[in-house]
Amino acid sequence: MMPELLHIQVLDRSRHDREDFDCGVPELNDYLAKQANQDVKRGACGCWVAVASERGQEILGYYTLSAEAVEMSELPELPKSLGRKLPRYRRIGAALLGRLAVAKSVQGQRIGERLLYDALTRCLVSEIPFVVVVVDPKDEQAVAWYERFGFRPMSGDRMVVTMVELRAYFAG
């Protein structure tokens, strides 16, 4: 059942039930339960959670964002019209979408998509400008999912989308 209202909020350990979250990936469950709050306190990342008013403080999904820098040489070949709009520095500022997970009980209900849109919107309105958003998909299924939203492979196992593309997408 799709929650009628989905609220995306900053993780609050006193309010959100981190221990019972289960997305089916132990590493992502453990991160939320044991590490996310410490990373937020230390300024290593921001963590946002999705909750439904009808479910109290049960976390339906979460994501993290942090600052990153990438080498221009790591970016994939981009269309010339897009490449001309990017700065010509050796390293460029990036937002890292470090983790994104959805509880097993609500998978397939587009909550991951809503979390991704929220994260990308935060990147677009950030007072600190980014040139790209980077993700590190955990498997081929995640690669295919991110491709649906315009991310393309870059060096290693990483994927990237430019802020120029995101601005155009959200403006259109």
C-alpha positions as CSV (number, residue, x, y, z in Angstrom):
1,M,0.0,0.0,0.0
2,M,1.4,3.4,-1.1
3,P,1.6,5.9,1.8
4,E,-0.8,8.8,1.1
5,L,1.7,11.3,2.5
6,L,5.4,10.9,2.3
7,H,7.5,13.2,4.4
8,I,11.2,13.5,3.8
9,Q,12.9,14.8,6.9
10,V,16.4,15.2,8.3
11,L,17.3,12.1,10.3
12,D,16.5,12.6,14.0
13,R,17.7,9.7,16.1
14,S,15.3,10.7,18.9
15,R,12.3,10.4,16.7
16,H,13.1,8.0,13.8
17,D,13.2,4.2,14.3
18,R,16.5,3.3,12.8
19,E,16.9,-0.1,14.4
20,D,13.9,-1.8,12.6
21,F,14.6,-0.5,9.1
22,D,15.1,-3.4,6.7
23,C,15.8,-2.8,3.0
24,G,17.1,-6.3,2.4
25,V,20.8,-5.2,2.3
26,P,22.5,-5.7,5.7
27,E,25.2,-3.1,5.0
28,L,22.6,-0.4,4.3
29,N,20.5,-1.4,7.3
30,D,23.6,-1.4,9.6
31,Y,24.7,2.0,8.3
32,L,21.4,3.6,9.2
33,A,21.2,1.9,12.6
34,K,24.8,2.4,13.7
35,Q,26.7,4.9,11.6
36,A,24.4,7.5,9.9
37,N,23.8,9.7,13.0
38,Q,27.6,9.8,13.8
39,D,28.4,10.8,10.2
40,V,25.8,13.6,10.4
41,K,27.2,14.8,13.7
42,R,30.7,14.8,12.3
43,G,29.6,16.8,9.2
44,A,30.6,13.9,6.9
45,C,27.2,13.8,5.3
46,G,23.6,14.7,5.5
47,C,21.0,12.0,6.0
48,W,17.3,12.3,5.1
49,V,14.6,9.8,5.8
50,A,11.1,9.2,4.3
51,V,8.3,8.6,6.8
52,A,4.6,8.3,6.3
53,S,2.2,10.0,8.6
54,E,0.1,6.8,8.9
55,R,3.2,4.8,10.0
56,G,4.4,7.1,12.8
57,Q,8.1,7.3,12.8
58,E,8.9,4.2,10.8
59,I,11.5,4.9,8.2
60,L,10.4,3.9,4.7
61,G,13.7,4.9,3.0
62,Y,16.7,7.1,3.4
63,Y,19.5,8.7,1.5
64,T,22.8,10.5,2.2
65,L,24.5,13.4,0.5
66,S,28.0,14.6,0.9
67,A,30.6,16.8,-0.9
68,E,33.0,15.1,-3.3
69,A,35.5,16.2,-6.0
70,V,36.1,14.3,-9.2
71,E,38.8,14.5,-11.8
72,M,37.5,15.8,-15.1
73,S,39.3,12.9,-16.8
74,E,37.0,10.5,-14.9
75,L,33.9,11.8,-16.6
76,P,32.5,10.0,-19.5
77,E,32.6,11.5,-23.0
78,L,29.8,14.0,-23.1
79,P,28.0,15.6,-26.0
80,K,29.8,18.7,-27.1
81,S,26.8,20.9,-26.4
82,L,26.9,19.7,-22.8
83,G,30.7,19.6,-22.4
84,R,31.0,23.3,-23.3
85,K,28.8,24.2,-20.4
86,L,31.1,22.6,-17.8
87,P,34.1,24.3,-16.2
88,R,37.6,23.5,-17.4
89,Y,39.2,22.6,-14.2
90,R,41.2,19.5,-13.4
91,R,38.9,18.7,-10.5
92,I,35.3,19.7,-10.2
93,G,32.9,19.9,-7.3
94,A,30.4,17.0,-6.9
95,A,27.6,15.9,-4.7
96,L,27.9,12.3,-3.7
97,L,24.7,10.4,-3.3
98,G,26.3,7.9,-1.0
99,R,23.4,5.7,0.0
100,L,19.8,5.3,-1.0
101,A,17.7,2.5,0.4
102,V,14.0,1.7,0.6
103,A,12.3,-0.6,3.2
104,K,11.4,-4.0,1.8
105,S,7.8,-3.5,2.9
106,V,7.4,-0.6,0.4
107,Q,9.7,-1.5,-2.4
108,G,8.2,-1.2,-5.8
109,Q,6.0,1.8,-4.8
110,R,8.3,4.5,-6.3
111,I,9.6,5.7,-2.9
112,G,13.2,5.3,-4.2
113,E,12.3,7.6,-7.1
114,R,10.8,10.2,-4.7
115,L,13.9,10.0,-2.5
116,L,16.2,10.4,-5.6
117,Y,14.2,13.5,-6.8
118,D,14.4,15.0,-3.3
119,A,18.2,14.5,-3.2
120,L,18.7,15.9,-6.7
121,T,16.5,18.9,-5.8
122,R,18.6,19.5,-2.7
123,C,21.7,19.5,-5.0
124,L,20.1,22.0,-7.4
125,V,19.1,24.5,-4.6
126,S,22.3,24.1,-2.6
127,E,24.1,27.3,-1.7
128,I,27.3,25.4,-2.5
129,P,27.4,24.8,-6.3
130,F,28.1,21.4,-7.7
131,V,29.0,20.5,-11.3
132,V,27.9,16.9,-11.1
133,V,26.1,14.3,-8.9
134,V,28.0,11.0,-8.4
135,V,26.6,7.6,-7.3
136,D,28.3,4.3,-6.5
137,P,25.7,1.7,-7.5
138,K,26.0,-1.5,-5.5
139,D,25.0,-3.9,-8.3
140,E,23.8,-4.1,-12.0
141,Q,20.2,-3.7,-10.9
142,A,21.1,-0.4,-9.3
143,V,23.0,0.6,-12.4
144,A,20.0,0.1,-14.5
145,W,17.8,2.0,-12.1
146,Y,20.1,5.1,-12.1
147,E,20.4,5.0,-15.9
148,R,16.6,5.5,-16.0
149,F,17.2,8.9,-14.4
150,G,20.0,10.1,-16.7
151,F,23.1,8.8,-14.9
152,R,25.8,7.5,-17.1
153,P,28.9,5.4,-16.3
154,M,32.1,7.1,-15.4
155,S,35.4,5.7,-14.3
156,G,35.4,2.6,-12.1
157,D,31.9,1.5,-10.9
158,R,30.7,5.1,-10.5
159,M,27.9,6.9,-12.4
160,V,27.3,10.6,-12.9
161,V,24.8,13.2,-14.1
162,T,25.6,16.8,-14.6
163,M,23.9,19.7,-12.9
164,V,23.3,21.2,-16.4
165,E,21.2,18.1,-17.3
166,L,19.4,18.2,-14.0
167,R,18.5,21.9,-14.4
168,A,17.1,21.2,-17.8
169,Y,15.2,18.2,-16.6
170,F,13.6,20.0,-13.7
171,A,12.9,23.1,-15.7
172,G,11.2,21.1,-18.5
